[in-house]
Each structure stands twice: as structure tokens, then as C-alpha cells.
Amino acid sequence: MKEIQVKVLDNDLEKAMRILKKKIQNDGLFKRLKLKKSYEKPSEFKRRKQREALRRQRITASKNR
């Protein structure tokens, strides 16, 4: 797990909170917490992993063009 830091400039806490939320979303922490919140059937787990792998493959294929 990597460390997420946000600096508060000029006592602008709301801006710092928006930046923190964006960093957490980009890191995927919200997604992991949501998945841990409830039970996922093994078949759904496999299907989700396959979809994620296909998505990663498409992204790398489009970057290599």
C-alpha cells in the first residue's frame, strides 16, 4: 500500500479534501473497499477478474499503437 499525502495551502481545507478524494479514486481504494464490504460469489469473482484483465489488455494494446 502506498502512502497518499496532500498539502493544505492557504488553509484551504476544501480544496485539499477534493484533491485527496481524487487521489484515492485514482489509487482504487474506494473500489477495493466496496468489494470488501459484501460477499462476492466465486463465479462473480472470476468474471470480474476476466473483465479487468481484458480491459488492461485493451489499454496496453492501444498504447502500443
PDB file of N, CA, C and O in Angstrom:
ATOM      1  N   MET A   1       0.836  -1.174   0.000  1.00  0.00           N
ATOM      2  CA  MET A   1       0.000   0.000   0.000  1.00  0.00           C
ATOM      3  C   MET A   1       0.882   1.239   0.000  1.00  0.00           C
ATOM      4  O   MET A   1       1.838   1.339   0.770  1.00  0.00           O
ATOM      5  N   LYS A   2       0.551   2.173  -0.868  1.00  0.00           N
ATOM      6  CA  LYS A   2       1.385   3.354  -0.929  1.00  0.00           C
ATOM      7  C   LYS A   2       0.774   4.481  -0.103  1.00  0.00           C
ATOM      8  O   LYS A   2      -0.430   4.517   0.151  1.00  0.00           O
ATOM      9  N   GLU A   3       1.621   5.372   0.293  1.00  0.00           N
ATOM     10  CA  GLU A   3       1.218   6.477   1.147  1.00  0.00           C
ATOM     11  C   GLU A   3       0.668   7.621   0.297  1.00  0.00           C
ATOM     12  O   GLU A   3       1.267   7.995  -0.711  1.00  0.00           O
ATOM     13  N   ILE A   4      -0.472   8.173   0.708  1.00  0.00           N
ATOM     14  CA  ILE A   4      -1.094   9.284  -0.002  1.00  0.00           C
ATOM     15  C   ILE A   4      -0.993  10.519   0.872  1.00  0.00           C
ATOM     16  O   ILE A   4      -1.428  10.517   2.024  1.00  0.00           O
ATOM     17  N   GLN A   5      -0.413  11.574   0.316  1.00  0.00           N
ATOM     18  CA  GLN A   5      -0.254  12.824   1.056  1.00  0.00           C
ATOM     19  C   GLN A   5      -0.841  13.979   0.263  1.00  0.00           C
ATOM     20  O   GLN A   5      -0.765  14.024  -0.965  1.00  0.00           O
ATOM     21  N   VAL A   6      -1.428  14.911   1.003  1.00  0.00           N
ATOM     22  CA  VAL A   6      -1.968  16.125   0.396  1.00  0.00           C
ATOM     23  C   VAL A   6      -1.539  17.289   1.265  1.00  0.00           C
ATOM     24  O   VAL A   6      -1.711  17.259   2.484  1.00  0.00           O
ATOM     25  N   LYS A   7      -0.985  18.310   0.645  1.00  0.00           N
ATOM     26  CA  LYS A   7      -0.577  19.502   1.392  1.00  0.00           C
ATOM     27  C   LYS A   7      -1.693  20.535   1.350  1.00  0.00           C
ATOM     28  O   LYS A   7      -2.285  20.783   0.299  1.00  0.00           O
ATOM     29  N   VAL A   8      -1.971  21.132   2.497  1.00  0.00           N
ATOM     30  CA  VAL A   8      -3.002  22.161   2.595  1.00  0.00           C
ATOM     31  C   VAL A   8      -2.316  23.512   2.449  1.00  0.00           C
ATOM     32  O   VAL A   8      -1.457  23.881   3.249  1.00  0.00           O
ATOM     33  N   LEU A   9      -2.712  24.242   1.408  1.00  0.00           N
ATOM     34  CA  LEU A   9      -2.127  25.550   1.151  1.00  0.00           C
ATOM     35  C   LEU A   9      -3.128  26.642   1.500  1.00  0.00           C
ATOM     36  O   LEU A   9      -4.308  26.523   1.170  1.00  0.00           O
ATOM     37  N   ASP A  10      -2.689  27.680   2.146  1.00  0.00           N
ATOM     38  CA  ASP A  10      -3.516  28.841   2.498  1.00  0.00           C
ATOM     39  C   ASP A  10      -4.769  28.450   3.287  1.00  0.00           C
ATOM     40  O   ASP A  10      -5.822  29.063   3.114  1.00  0.00           O
ATOM     41  N   ASN A  11      -4.667  27.455   4.134  1.00  0.00           N
ATOM     42  CA  ASN A  11      -5.792  26.979   4.953  1.00  0.00           C
ATOM     43  C   ASN A  11      -7.025  26.648   4.115  1.00  0.00           C
ATOM     44  O   ASN A  11      -8.150  26.787   4.595  1.00  0.00           O
ATOM     45  N   ASP A  12      -6.832  26.216   2.881  1.00  0.00           N
ATOM     46  CA  ASP A  12      -7.944  25.848   2.006  1.00  0.00           C
ATOM     47  C   ASP A  12      -8.190  24.345   2.145  1.00  0.00           C
ATOM     48  O   ASP A  12      -7.720  23.543   1.338  1.00  0.00           O
ATOM     49  N   LEU A  13      -8.931  23.990   3.181  1.00  0.00           N
ATOM     50  CA  LEU A  13      -9.172  22.589   3.505  1.00  0.00           C
ATOM     51  C   LEU A  13     -10.082  21.915   2.477  1.00  0.00           C
ATOM     52  O   LEU A  13      -9.896  20.739   2.166  1.00  0.00           O
ATOM     53  N   GLU A  14     -11.053  22.643   1.952  1.00  0.00           N
ATOM     54  CA  GLU A  14     -11.973  22.042   0.986  1.00  0.00           C
ATOM     55  C   GLU A  14     -11.245  21.620  -0.289  1.00  0.00           C
ATOM     56  O   GLU A  14     -11.523  20.556  -0.843  1.00  0.00           O
ATOM     57  N   LYS A  15     -10.327  22.443  -0.748  1.00  0.00           N
ATOM     58  CA  LYS A  15      -9.560  22.095  -1.944  1.00  0.00           C
ATOM     59  C   LYS A  15      -8.679  20.874  -1.663  1.00  0.00           C
ATOM     60  O   LYS A  15      -8.540  19.995  -2.513  1.00  0.00           O
ATOM     61  N   ALA A  16      -8.092  20.827  -0.474  1.00  0.00           N
ATOM     62  CA  ALA A  16      -7.257  19.688  -0.107  1.00  0.00           C
ATOM     63  C   ALA A  16      -8.086  18.410  -0.043  1.00  0.00           C
ATOM     64  O   ALA A  16      -7.612  17.346  -0.440  1.00  0.00           O
ATOM     65  N   MET A  17      -9.317  18.506   0.451  1.00  0.00           N
ATOM     66  CA  MET A  17     -10.193  17.329   0.520  1.00  0.00           C
ATOM     67  C   MET A  17     -10.556  16.836  -0.881  1.00  0.00           C
ATOM     68  O   MET A  17     -10.604  15.629  -1.115  1.00  0.00           O
ATOM     69  N   ARG A  18     -10.813  17.757  -1.816  1.00  0.00           N
ATOM     70  CA  ARG A  18     -11.116  17.363  -3.196  1.00  0.00           C
ATOM     71  C   ARG A  18      -9.921  16.655  -3.827  1.00  0.00           C
ATOM     72  O   ARG A  18     -10.076  15.649  -4.519  1.00  0.00           O
ATOM     73  N   ILE A  19      -8.729  17.193  -3.579  1.00  0.00           N
ATOM     74  CA  ILE A  19      -7.517  16.585  -4.123  1.00  0.00           C
ATOM     75  C   ILE A  19      -7.306  15.197  -3.534  1.00  0.00           C
ATOM     76  O   ILE A  19      -6.945  14.262  -4.249  1.00  0.00           O
ATOM     77  N   LEU A  20      -7.533  15.063  -2.219  1.00  0.00           N
ATOM     78  CA  LEU A  20      -7.378  13.763  -1.550  1.00  0.00           C
ATOM     79  C   LEU A  20      -8.365  12.749  -2.119  1.00  0.00           C
ATOM     80  O   LEU A  20      -7.991  11.609  -2.393  1.00  0.00           O
ATOM     81  N   LYS A  21      -9.610  13.149  -2.298  1.00  0.00           N
ATOM     82  CA  LYS A  21     -10.621  12.243  -2.845  1.00  0.00           C
ATOM     83  C   LYS A  21     -10.230  11.779  -4.237  1.00  0.00           C
ATOM     84  O   LYS A  21     -10.383  10.602  -4.564  1.00  0.00           O
ATOM     85  N   LYS A  22      -9.729  12.688  -5.058  1.00  0.00           N
ATOM     86  CA  LYS A  22      -9.314  12.342  -6.417  1.00  0.00           C
ATOM     87  C   LYS A  22      -8.143  11.352  -6.387  1.00  0.00           C
ATOM     88  O   LYS A  22      -8.116  10.395  -7.160  1.00  0.00           O
ATOM     89  N   LYS A  23      -7.176  11.587  -5.492  1.00  0.00           N
ATOM     90  CA  LYS A  23      -6.030  10.674  -5.390  1.00  0.00           C
ATOM     91  C   LYS A  23      -6.469   9.289  -4.934  1.00  0.00           C
ATOM     92  O   LYS A  23      -5.962   8.280  -5.426  1.00  0.00           O
ATOM     93  N   ILE A  24      -7.415   9.237  -3.990  1.00  0.00           N
ATOM     94  CA  ILE A  24      -7.906   7.953  -3.501  1.00  0.00           C
ATOM     95  C   ILE A  24      -8.646   7.215  -4.607  1.00  0.00           C
ATOM     96  O   ILE A  24      -8.497   6.001  -4.741  1.00  0.00           O
ATOM     97  N   GLN A  25      -9.445   7.928  -5.406  1.00  0.00           N
ATOM     98  CA  GLN A  25     -10.145   7.291  -6.517  1.00  0.00           C
ATOM     99  C   GLN A  25      -9.171   6.758  -7.551  1.00  0.00           C
ATOM    100  O   GLN A  25      -9.349   5.648  -8.052  1.00  0.00           O
ATOM    101  N   ASN A  26      -8.144   7.530  -7.878  1.00  0.00           N
ATOM    102  CA  ASN A  26      -7.154   7.086  -8.858  1.00  0.00           C
ATOM    103  C   ASN A  26      -6.381   5.881  -8.355  1.00  0.00           C
ATOM    104  O   ASN A  26      -5.973   5.033  -9.149  1.00  0.00           O
ATOM    105  N   ASP A  27      -6.175   5.793  -7.063  1.00  0.00           N
ATOM    106  CA  ASP A  27      -5.463   4.665  -6.475  1.00  0.00           C
ATOM    107  C   ASP A  27      -6.322   3.404  -6.458  1.00  0.00           C
ATOM    108  O   ASP A  27      -5.792   2.295  -6.408  1.00  0.00           O
ATOM    109  N   GLY A  28      -7.652   3.566  -6.500  1.00  0.00           N
ATOM    110  CA  GLY A  28      -8.544   2.411  -6.490  1.00  0.00           C
ATOM    111  C   GLY A  28      -8.955   1.972  -5.105  1.00  0.00           C
ATOM    112  O   GLY A  28      -9.493   0.877  -4.939  1.00  0.00           O
ATOM    113  N   LEU A  29      -8.716   2.801  -4.109  1.00  0.00           N
ATOM    114  CA  LEU A  29      -9.026   2.424  -2.732  1.00  0.00           C
ATOM    115  C   LEU A  29     -10.527   2.296  -2.516  1.00  0.00           C
ATOM    116  O   LEU A  29     -10.973   1.361  -1.852  1.00  0.00           O
ATOM    117  N   PHE A  30     -11.315   3.219  -3.064  1.00  0.00           N
ATOM    118  CA  PHE A  30     -12.768   3.148  -2.914  1.00  0.00           C
ATOM    119  C   PHE A  30     -13.308   1.852  -3.500  1.00  0.00           C
ATOM    120  O   PHE A  30     -14.187   1.212  -2.922  1.00  0.00           O
ATOM    121  N   LYS A  31     -12.772   1.476  -4.651  1.00  0.00           N
ATOM    122  CA  LYS A  31     -13.220   0.259  -5.322  1.00  0.00           C
ATOM    123  C   LYS A  31     -12.912  -0.972  -4.467  1.00  0.00           C
ATOM    124  O   LYS A  31     -13.752  -1.861  -4.323  1.00  0.00           O
ATOM    125  N   ARG A  32     -11.710  -1.018  -3.904  1.00  0.00           N
ATOM    126  CA  ARG A  32     -11.341  -2.160  -3.054  1.00  0.00           C
ATOM    127  C   ARG A  32     -12.199  -2.230  -1.808  1.00  0.00           C
ATOM    128  O   ARG A  32     -12.606  -3.314  -1.392  1.00  0.00           O
ATOM    129  N   LEU A  33     -12.479  -1.075  -1.204  1.00  0.00           N
ATOM    130  CA  LEU A  33     -13.325  -1.060  -0.006  1.00  0.00           C
ATOM    131  C   LEU A  33     -14.735  -1.538  -0.329  1.00  0.00           C
ATOM    132  O   LEU A  33     -15.335  -2.274   0.454  1.00  0.00           O
ATOM    133  N   LYS A  34     -15.263  -1.127  -1.465  1.00  0.00           N
ATOM    134  CA  LYS A  34     -16.597  -1.535  -1.870  1.00  0.00           C
ATOM    135  C   LYS A  34     -16.649  -3.050  -2.084  1.00  0.00           C
ATOM    136  O   LYS A  34     -17.628  -3.696  -1.708  1.00  0.00           O
ATOM    137  N   LEU A  35     -15.604  -3.615  -2.683  1.00  0.00           N
ATOM    138  CA  LEU A  35     -15.579  -5.056  -2.917  1.00  0.00           C
ATOM    139  C   LEU A  35     -15.470  -5.834  -1.611  1.00  0.00           C
ATOM    140  O   LEU A  35     -16.049  -6.913  -1.493  1.00  0.00           O
ATOM    141  N   LYS A  36     -14.746  -5.311  -0.634  1.00  0.00           N
ATOM    142  CA  LYS A  36     -14.589  -5.994   0.643  1.00  0.00           C
ATOM    143  C   LYS A  36     -15.837  -5.898   1.516  1.00  0.00           C
ATOM    144  O   LYS A  36     -16.018  -6.683   2.447  1.00  0.00           O
ATOM    145  N   LYS A  37     -16.695  -4.926   1.204  1.00  0.00           N
ATOM    146  CA  LYS A  37     -17.874  -4.664   2.028  1.00  0.00           C
ATOM    147  C   LYS A  37     -18.867  -5.819   2.015  1.00  0.00           C
ATOM    148  O   LYS A  37     -19.488  -6.116   3.035  1.00  0.00           O
ATOM    149  N   SER A  38     -19.018  -6.469   0.868  1.00  0.00           N
ATOM    150  CA  SER A  38     -20.006  -7.535   0.766  1.00  0.00           C
ATOM    151  C   SER A  38     -19.371  -8.773   0.140  1.00  0.00           C
ATOM    152  O   SER A  38     -18.301  -8.711  -0.465  1.00  0.00           O
ATOM    153  N   TYR A  39     -20.067  -9.906   0.306  1.00  0.00           N
ATOM    154  CA  TYR A  39     -19.584 -11.178  -0.222  1.00  0.00           C
ATOM    155  C   TYR A  39     -19.730 -11.206  -1.735  1.00  0.00           C
ATOM    156  O   TYR A  39     -20.720 -10.731  -2.292  1.00  0.00           O
ATOM    157  N   GLU A  40     -18.726 -11.769  -2.381  1.00  0.00           N
ATOM    158  CA  GLU A  40     -18.752 -11.926  -3.833  1.00  0.00           C
ATOM    159  C   GLU A  40     -18.628 -13.411  -4.148  1.00  0.00           C
ATOM    160  O   GLU A  40     -17.684 -14.075  -3.721  1.00  0.00           O
ATOM    161  N   LYS A  41     -19.594 -13.916  -4.900  1.00  0.00           N
ATOM    162  CA  LYS A  41     -19.568 -15.332  -5.247  1.00  0.00           C
ATOM    163  C   LYS A  41     -18.320 -15.633  -6.078  1.00  0.00           C
ATOM    164  O   LYS A  41     -17.843 -14.772  -6.818  1.00  0.00           O
ATOM    165  N   PRO A  42     -17.788 -16.861  -5.955  1.00  0.00           N
ATOM    166  CA  PRO A  42     -16.588 -17.209  -6.729  1.00  0.00           C
ATOM    167  C   PRO A  42     -16.765 -17.026  -8.237  1.00  0.00           C
ATOM    168  O   PRO A  42     -15.830 -16.603  -8.918  1.00  0.00           O
ATOM    169  N   SER A  43     -17.948 -17.336  -8.765  1.00  0.00           N
ATOM    170  CA  SER A  43     -18.163 -17.163 -10.203  1.00  0.00           C
ATOM    171  C   SER A  43     -18.129 -15.683 -10.575  1.00  0.00           C
ATOM    172  O   SER A  43     -17.592 -15.324 -11.624  1.00  0.00           O
ATOM    173  N   GLU A  44     -18.692 -14.822  -9.734  1.00  0.00           N
ATOM    174  CA  GLU A  44     -18.650 -13.388  -9.993  1.00  0.00           C
ATOM    175  C   GLU A  44     -17.224 -12.864  -9.890  1.00  0.00           C
ATOM    176  O   GLU A  44     -16.823 -11.985 -10.652  1.00  0.00           O
ATOM    177  N   PHE A  45     -16.460 -13.409  -8.944  1.00  0.00           N
ATOM    178  CA  PHE A  45     -15.068 -13.015  -8.762  1.00  0.00           C
ATOM    179  C   PHE A  45     -14.268 -13.314 -10.030  1.00  0.00           C
ATOM    180  O   PHE A  45     -13.520 -12.467 -10.519  1.00  0.00           O
ATOM    181  N   LYS A  46     -14.438 -14.545 -10.561  1.00  0.00           N
ATOM    182  CA  LYS A  46     -13.723 -14.936 -11.779  1.00  0.00           C
ATOM    183  C   LYS A  46     -14.117 -14.056 -12.954  1.00  0.00           C
ATOM    184  O   LYS A  46     -13.261 -13.620 -13.725  1.00  0.00           O
ATOM    185  N   ARG A  47     -15.413 -13.795 -13.090  1.00  0.00           N
ATOM    186  CA  ARG A  47     -15.904 -12.972 -14.192  1.00  0.00           C
ATOM    187  C   ARG A  47     -15.339 -11.554 -14.104  1.00  0.00           C
ATOM    188  O   ARG A  47     -14.937 -10.983 -15.117  1.00  0.00           O
ATOM    189  N   ARG A  48     -15.308 -10.984 -12.894  1.00  0.00           N
ATOM    190  CA  ARG A  48     -14.777  -9.634 -12.708  1.00  0.00           C
ATOM    191  C   ARG A  48     -13.290  -9.589 -13.037  1.00  0.00           C
ATOM    192  O   ARG A  48     -12.822  -8.654 -13.687  1.00  0.00           O
ATOM    193  N   LYS A  49     -12.553 -10.594 -12.589  1.00  0.00           N
ATOM    194  CA  LYS A  49     -11.115 -10.647 -12.876  1.00  0.00           C
ATOM    195  C   LYS A  49     -10.858 -10.747 -14.373  1.00  0.00           C
ATOM    196  O   LYS A  49      -9.926 -10.124 -14.881  1.00  0.00           O
ATOM    197  N   GLN A  50     -11.667 -11.521 -15.085  1.00  0.00           N
ATOM    198  CA  GLN A  50     -11.509 -11.635 -16.534  1.00  0.00           C
ATOM    199  C   GLN A  50     -11.790 -10.303 -17.222  1.00  0.00           C
ATOM    200  O   GLN A  50     -11.061  -9.903 -18.130  1.00  0.00           O
ATOM    201  N   ARG A  51     -12.850  -9.617 -16.788  1.00  0.00           N
ATOM    202  CA  ARG A  51     -13.165  -8.312 -17.371  1.00  0.00           C
ATOM    203  C   ARG A  51     -12.034  -7.328 -17.138  1.00  0.00           C
ATOM    204  O   ARG A  51     -11.673  -6.572 -18.040  1.00  0.00           O
ATOM    205  N   GLU A  52     -11.461  -7.327 -15.917  1.00  0.00           N
ATOM    206  CA  GLU A  52     -10.357  -6.418 -15.611  1.00  0.00           C
ATOM    207  C   GLU A  52      -9.139  -6.735 -16.466  1.00  0.00           C
ATOM    208  O   GLU A  52      -8.460  -5.826 -16.944  1.00  0.00           O
ATOM    209  N   ALA A  53      -8.860  -8.026 -16.662  1.00  0.00           N
ATOM    210  CA  ALA A  53      -7.712  -8.418 -17.483  1.00  0.00           C
ATOM    211  C   ALA A  53      -7.906  -7.986 -18.935  1.00  0.00           C
ATOM    212  O   ALA A  53      -6.973  -7.493 -19.569  1.00  0.00           O
ATOM    213  N   LEU A  54      -9.132  -8.171 -19.465  1.00  0.00           N
ATOM    214  CA  LEU A  54      -9.408  -7.735 -20.838  1.00  0.00           C
ATOM    215  C   LEU A  54      -9.257  -6.227 -20.962  1.00  0.00           C
ATOM    216  O   LEU A  54      -8.723  -5.732 -21.955  1.00  0.00           O
ATOM    217  N   ARG A  55      -9.718  -5.506 -19.972  1.00  0.00           N
ATOM    218  CA  ARG A  55      -9.611  -4.046 -20.006  1.00  0.00           C
ATOM    219  C   ARG A  55      -8.138  -3.619 -20.015  1.00  0.00           C
ATOM    220  O   ARG A  55      -7.748  -2.731 -20.772  1.00  0.00           O
ATOM    221  N   ARG A  56      -7.328  -4.261 -19.168  1.00  0.00           N
ATOM    222  CA  ARG A  56      -5.887  -3.938 -19.138  1.00  0.00           C
ATOM    223  C   ARG A  56      -5.234  -4.256 -20.474  1.00  0.00           C
ATOM    224  O   ARG A  56      -4.388  -3.495 -20.944  1.00  0.00           O
ATOM    225  N   GLN A  57      -5.616  -5.369 -21.092  1.00  0.00           N
ATOM    226  CA  GLN A  57      -5.051  -5.749 -22.383  1.00  0.00           C
ATOM    227  C   GLN A  57      -5.417  -4.719 -23.456  1.00  0.00           C
ATOM    228  O   GLN A  57      -4.574  -4.338 -24.268  1.00  0.00           O
ATOM    229  N   ARG A  58      -6.676  -4.272 -23.454  1.00  0.00           N
ATOM    230  CA  ARG A  58      -7.094  -3.267 -24.437  1.00  0.00           C
ATOM    231  C   ARG A  58      -6.329  -1.964 -24.239  1.00  0.00           C
ATOM    232  O   ARG A  58      -5.941  -1.319 -25.213  1.00  0.00           O
ATOM    233  N   ILE A  59      -6.114  -1.579 -23.004  1.00  0.00           N
ATOM    234  CA  ILE A  59      -5.395  -0.336 -22.720  1.00  0.00           C
ATOM    235  C   ILE A  59      -3.946  -0.433 -23.198  1.00  0.00           C
ATOM    236  O   ILE A  59      -3.438   0.487 -23.838  1.00  0.00           O
ATOM    237  N   THR A  60      -3.285  -1.548 -22.885  1.00  0.00           N
ATOM    238  CA  THR A  60      -1.898  -1.693 -23.317  1.00  0.00           C
ATOM    239  C   THR A  60      -1.797  -1.802 -24.839  1.00  0.00           C
ATOM    240  O   THR A  60      -0.832  -1.320 -25.432  1.00  0.00           O
ATOM    241  N   ALA A  61      -2.797  -2.438 -25.479  1.00  0.00           N
ATOM    242  CA  ALA A  61      -2.785  -2.552 -26.933  1.00  0.00           C
ATOM    243  C   ALA A  61      -2.945  -1.182 -27.577  1.00  0.00           C
ATOM    244  O   ALA A  61      -2.311  -0.885 -28.589  1.00  0.00           O
ATOM    245  N   SER A  62      -3.796  -0.351 -26.986  1.00  0.00           N
ATOM    246  CA  SER A  62      -3.991   0.985 -27.582  1.00  0.00           C
ATOM    247  C   SER A  62      -2.772   1.881 -27.351  1.00  0.00           C
ATOM    248  O   SER A  62      -2.504   2.771 -28.158  1.00  0.00           O
ATOM    249  N   LYS A  63      -2.045   1.663 -26.282  1.00  0.00           N
ATOM    250  CA  LYS A  63      -0.835   2.451 -26.018  1.00  0.00           C
ATOM    251  C   LYS A  63       0.302   2.047 -26.936  1.00  0.00           C
ATOM    252  O   LYS A  63       1.146   2.874 -27.280  1.00  0.00           O
ATOM    253  N   ASN A  64       0.334   0.787 -27.335  1.00  0.00           N
ATOM    254  CA  ASN A  64       1.425   0.281 -28.179  1.00  0.00           C
ATOM    255  C   ASN A  64       1.263   0.650 -29.643  1.00  0.00           C
ATOM    256  O   ASN A  64       2.185   0.424 -30.427  1.00  0.00           O
ATOM    257  N   ARG A  65       0.141   1.201 -30.036  1.00  0.00           N
ATOM    258  CA  ARG A  65      -0.075   1.557 -31.447  1.00  0.00           C
ATOM    259  C   ARG A  65       0.672   2.777 -31.835  1.00  0.00           C
ATOM    260  O   ARG A  65       0.596   3.207 -32.986  1.00  0.00           O
TER     261      ARG A  65
END
